[in-house]
Amino acid sequence: VSEYLHDLQRAASSARAQIAFGGFLFLVMVALLFMSSRTGKVEIDEGKQMLGNIEAINFRLDGAMSWSMFEFQMDFDFVTQSQKELLDAVTEFREKFPEQGSAISELFERKLTVMEDFKTTQSVLRNSRTIATQLIEDAWNEPGFSDAADLFTIERAFLTFMSKRDPASAAELEAITADIGARDTALAASAEWESISAHLLTLTRYVVQMGELMGEMFVIPLPTTIIATGLEFDRQLHDAAVSADQYRAALFAMGLVLLLFSGLMTARVRRYFRMVQRTNDELESRVADRTKKLAEVNNALRNEISERESVESQLQIARKLESIGQLAAGIAHEINTPAQYVSDNVAFLENVWRDLGALIDDYELSFIAGDVDCERSRRIWDGAEIAFLRDEVPAAFTEAAGGLEQISKIVLAMKTFSHPGSDGLQPADLNKALESVVTIARNEWKYVAELSLDLDPGLPAVPSNVSALSQVVLNLVVNAAQAIAEARKTNELGRIKVSSKIRGEFAEIAVEDDGPGVPQELRDRIFDPFFTTKEVGKGTGQGLAIAHRIIHQQHGGTLRVESADGKGARFIVRLPIRVASPSELPNYQSPKLLTA
Amino acid sequence: MESHAVLLATIIMVACIGCSQREEPAKSSSGLADFTVPSMSLGPIMPIAEPVIENPEKITLGKDLFNDRRLSGDGTRSCSFCHDLQNGGDDGRRLPLGIDGQYGYVNTPTVLNASLNFAQFWDGRAQSIEEQITSTVQNPIEMDGDWPSIEQALRADQSMVRRFTKVYGANVSAANVINALATYMGVLLTPNSPFDRYLKGETSALDEDQRSGYELFVRLGCVSCHQGRNIGGNLFQHFGVMGDYFADRGQPSDVDLGRYNVTGREEDRYKFKVPSLRNVAETAPYFHDGSAATLEDAVAVMVEYQLGREADDEQTRLLVAFLSSLSGELEESLR
């Protein structure tokens, strides 16, 4: 395995290096992609579009101006609107392309100024021409002009100027106007002439001005600058396209390299995978091996545990037998005493019967044979002590019957106690069980203590295993008696109290004594298996441990001890009155693992 | 698995590189200014359309700001202080009454239809309504406001903050205030004047005098400058084409230089924006210096100095009758 791992490690580190190289290639490609997007192509395209827009609006502005100049359009809204649009377009362009924009913007400012002047000039020019025409026309119909020739001359000069629009004809019109004004003083004084001459002079001035404006307008190199900027954009676009092409070629090359590399990588990774697969298989077979062995060990353990469990249950039975054995002598004594009564009384009755024989014989002689002898009869009667018998015989019977009853009671208690019972819990009269236990154990306690029973007659039938429970209580009673006996210094009897009562949902059985009690430091250990304070050989140390297990595991109840040093001990068993379903039984944990 | 993913990614990437650069050529035809030709107008003057109200809440906000004195430095002036929408959209004074008893230098132009003008102020120094708003609000004589203080004052007003948030999705800012005001001013239009209705074919909208007045308006040459949909407001013109108005008036001042003050060009001396004649009957007194107290006075000056003619009483009456037909209607909710 370590060999495989080593191989794998080497493969992994070389794979890491290759992945890093792949990552590097990828980064280079991303960089190239980024660079290729930074060639400014998009911006230049946008710039060209904006420039095209400016060109179009500029063209339209020129058109609008011509339209206005040739008086097809009588208002300046179209010119003004085009001016405004061009201003917006140029401003936007300059914000985006300050370098090219500033040149165009500057030229545009010049054009805008000329355009304003154009509107100013055109409005006056058109007005003066219209009014002059109108006034001359009116003059033909009015007698104000003294000389029609003058009117004709001036009209001709006006029309010549309007068609030629050159400085010479302007000078001629001005000269003729001045000449007529000087010659014809009457006319010169009239309001009409004042208007005509003013408008004619205005016209000559404004026509010249308009010519200058147009000249100025046409030298503004706005269209050429727009076209030149467009060409520059085209060049930049071309450059951008070339460099984009180069980037694209590089990208393609890199892509091929990456493709090749990733192909290589794929092959390698495949190999590594195979290697890992082999290692894996090897490891798996080893693991299977181990698992098998473990299963075997596990089985062995399980067998051991079940063996142990059977040993334990046998131990419990043994313990029971042991307690019966231990009690046997006492029980024998208990049976012996009443048996003695019975025996004595029977012997007495036998004697009585023999004494009564003479009386019966006499009765036979007298009554059947007819040999009546009063003297003899009196003697026999007196000898039979009938008065004594009348008292004693019934007493003897009573005593014998009492003795037998006692014996049968003990036997019944033993039968109750030693009944093997079933594992299950059956509703049982706890009080009766307690009485039996006290009876059986009588010989254990009667020399050391007075035992009092305080049983609650209202105690309901409690689900329990009477046999096991009796053993527990017996254990507690015997322990109590032993404790009292150990500590006893005088002949004074100690006190044991066995009681039962209902406490909430539990039936509580308490066995208390006024012995030395359980010292604090032992209290936690007394339920441990093999713990005993008794002399070697006197106890197995299993009693309380088994009791604990019976109560907790089998009954789902509790067994605990309350004790104050030197002031006796009180063992309390609590059993649930309600039948607990098996799942509700706590998962039993012996104070210390029996299997440990 | 992983190796397949790497392979796939690479193939896709190479494929992408191959295709990505083959994009379509830049759009050249679309996106350019639309080159439609305006319909040949029948006359030099066009009627104006009803205002289009796209965001009523923004308009209401602009209207309230227009009337809000917090926009001035000392809290005494709102826009509406000088631009009284009930009375022609101006203040009816020769010169505006500014902060602390100072007087402005030029006559207050009306705010009505101002958005149709190609430039703002008599000298056209503002090319947009927005520029005009900032200039007026900050002018120390007119409103003497400053944007940070205005923002602060408006932000202290929870209902203002709520309204701005609703309309702009943002808190009060100078830009938003200007935008709201400009949007409001953009719809302060007065369509349906008798003359507009006349232009649209309702010949009975003008009485005989007014029709004669219009003929005279064209024949005398007024229409040379006062043309277009706003009857003016789209060019600069010398004040005194046919005579020296300022010499005759006397008391020359800096503001008389007009456009010159903006451009510094000799040609622009005494040039002013030709004002719109819409609602002109409501906006006396007239001219940048407010020197003409009545329409008759104004007509007389214009005919003399701009047209080199003289209008007799009858002509003046007819012209004034025509000019009175230029008063349109401002929608009630905008006042």
Boltz contact constraints between the chains, C-beta under 6 A:
constraints:
  - contact:
      token1: [A, 45]
      token2: [B, 26]
      max_distance: 6.0
  - contact:
      token1: [A, 49]
      token2: [B, 31]
      max_distance: 6.0
  - contact:
      token1: [A, 52]
      token2: [B, 32]
      max_distance: 6.0
  - contact:
      token1: [A, 53]
      token2: [B, 32]
      max_distance: 6.0
  - contact:
      token1: [A, 53]
      token2: [B, 33]
      max_distance: 6.0
  - contact:
      token1: [A, 56]
      token2: [B, 32]
      max_distance: 6.0
  - contact:
      token1: [A, 56]
      token2: [B, 33]
      max_distance: 6.0
  - contact:
      token1: [A, 57]
      token2: [B, 33]
      max_distance: 6.0
  - contact:
      token1: [A, 74]
      token2: [B, 44]
      max_distance: 6.0
  - contact:
      token1: [A, 75]
      token2: [B, 44]
      max_distance: 6.0
  - contact:
      token1: [A, 75]
      token2: [B, 227]
      max_distance: 6.0
  - contact:
      token1: [A, 75]
      token2: [B, 228]
      max_distance: 6.0
  - contact:
      token1: [A, 76]
      token2: [B, 234]
      max_distance: 6.0
  - contact:
      token1: [A, 76]
      token2: [B, 235]
      max_distance: 6.0
  - contact:
      token1: [A, 77]
      token2: [B, 228]
      max_distance: 6.0
  - contact:
      token1: [A, 77]
      token2: [B, 229]
      max_distance: 6.0
  - contact:
      token1: [A, 77]
      token2: [B, 234]
      max_distance: 6.0
  - contact:
      token1: [A, 78]
      token2: [B, 38]
      max_distance: 6.0
  - contact:
      token1: [A, 80]
      token2: [B, 118]
      max_distance: 6.0
  - contact:
      token1: [A, 80]
      token2: [B, 234]
      max_distance: 6.0
  - contact:
      token1: [A, 116]
      token2: [B, 236]
      max_distance: 6.0
  - contact:
      token1: [A, 119]
      token2: [B, 235]
      max_distance: 6.0
  - contact:
      token1: [A, 120]
      token2: [B, 236]
      max_distance: 6.0
  - contact:
      token1: [A, 120]
      token2: [B, 237]
      max_distance: 6.0
  - contact:
      token1: [A, 123]
      token2: [B, 224]
      max_distance: 6.0
  - contact:
      token1: [A, 123]
      token2: [B, 225]
      max_distance: 6.0
  - contact:
      token1: [A, 124]
      token2: [B, 241]
      max_distance: 6.0
  - contact:
      token1: [A, 126]
      token2: [B, 224]
      max_distance: 6.0
  - contact:
      token1: [A, 127]
      token2: [B, 221]
      max_distance: 6.0
  - contact:
      token1: [A, 127]
      token2: [B, 224]
      max_distance: 6.0
  - contact:
      token1: [A, 131]
      token2: [B, 221]
      max_distance: 6.0
  - contact:
      token1: [A, 195]
      token2: [B, 308]
      max_distance: 6.0
  - contact:
      token1: [A, 195]
      token2: [B, 309]
      max_distance: 6.0
  - contact:
      token1: [A, 198]
      token2: [B, 242]
      max_distance: 6.0
  - contact:
      token1: [A, 198]
      token2: [B, 308]
      max_distance: 6.0
  - contact:
      token1: [A, 199]
      token2: [B, 308]
      max_distance: 6.0
  - contact:
      token1: [A, 248]
      token2: [B, 21]
      max_distance: 6.0
  - contact:
      token1: [A, 251]
      token2: [B, 17]
      max_distance: 6.0
  - contact:
      token1: [A, 252]
      token2: [B, 17]
      max_distance: 6.0
  - contact:
      token1: [A, 255]
      token2: [B, 14]
      max_distance: 6.0
  - contact:
      token1: [A, 255]
      token2: [B, 17]
      max_distance: 6.0
  - contact:
      token1: [A, 258]
      token2: [B, 10]
      max_distance: 6.0
  - contact:
      token1: [A, 259]
      token2: [B, 10]
      max_distance: 6.0
  - contact:
      token1: [A, 262]
      token2: [B, 6]
      max_distance: 6.0
  - contact:
      token1: [A, 262]
      token2: [B, 7]
      max_distance: 6.0
  - contact:
      token1: [A, 262]
      token2: [B, 10]
      max_distance: 6.0
  - contact:
      token1: [A, 266]
      token2: [B, 3]
      max_distance: 6.0
  - contact:
      token1: [A, 266]
      token2: [B, 7]
      max_distance: 6.0
  - contact:
      token1: [A, 269]
      token2: [B, 3]
      max_distance: 6.0
